[in-house]
C-alpha cells in the first residue's frame, strides 16, 4: 500500500548525491565485466563524502553483484550497519570500500 510507495521515494539517487547508469554491454565486454553500474553527476552526498569519483563502476555491494541502478540504491539504503562496495575506478584499477554507519 502507501507504506511501500513512501519507501521507494527514499531510494532516489538524489539522496546519495549521484546518478547511476548501467554500464553498456559493449563496454562491459571490452573490459571483461559481466555486470556493473557507473557513477555519474557526483554531487554532495554519500558517494562524494566517501571519496568516490565520477566514472567509478560499482560491481558489488555487500557481496551482491549489482546489475541495475535501482538495485544499487536499494542495497545501499537498506544496509543497516556496514556497507562494502567493490568496483573499478576510472583508471581501471580494482577498488574496495568499506563503511560503517
N, C-alpha and C positions, 0 to 999 in steps of 0.2 A: 503494500500500500504506500502511503505517503512517507513512511519512515525510509523506505528504500530510495525514493526519489531524492530526499534531502541528503542521504549518504553519498549518492553518486555525485552530487554537486561538489563535495569536498575533494573529489579526485581530479579536479581541474588542474592542468599544468600550471596555471597562473599562480596557484597557491605555493608551488615549489619554485617559481621563478624560471620556468623553462618551457620550451616547446620540444616535443619529441616526434621523430619520424621513423618509420620502419626503413631500415637500410634496403635499397632496391636490390632485387635478386641478382642482377648483373654484377653489381658492386660486391655483393656477398661472395659470389662465385670467384671473382677476381682476387679477393684477399683471403679466400678459403674459409668463409664463415657459413654456418647454416642458419643463424638467427642473429637478431640484434636490432636495437633502436638507437638512433643518433640524437645527441643533444644539439638543439638549435636555439637561437634567440635567447641567450642567457640573460637573465635579469636578477635583481636582488631576490634571494630566497635560498632554499635548502641547497641546491646544486652549487651556486656561486659561493655560498658561505662555507662549503666543504671542499673547495679547491678544484671543482670540475671546470673544464674548458669546453667551449663550443667545438663540435666535431667529435667529442668522445662518444664511442659506441658502447652502449651497455649490453653485455652478453648475458649476465646472470645477476639476479638479486636474491640474496639469501639461498643460493644454490639452485634456484629455479631458472631455467632457460627462458629468456624474455623474447617473445615473438611479436607483441603488439605494444603500442604506446599506452593503451588503456591498462594492459596487464602490468606494465612497469609502474605506472602511477598507483595502481591498486596495491601492488606488493610493498611499495614504499609507505603509503599512507596507512596500511593496515599492520605494519610491523610495530610491535609494541616496545621492544627494548633495543635490540641490536639489528643493524642493517649492514649487510655486506653487499658490495657491488663489484662485480668483476667485468672488465671490458678492455677496450683497446683505445689508447689515446690517439690524438690526431697525427702523431708521428709513427703510428703503427706498433707501438710498444704495449705489451700487456700490462694492465694496472689492476690493483686490488685495493679497494677502500673498505674500511670498517668503521662504523659509527655506533655510538650508544646514545640513547635518548634520555 
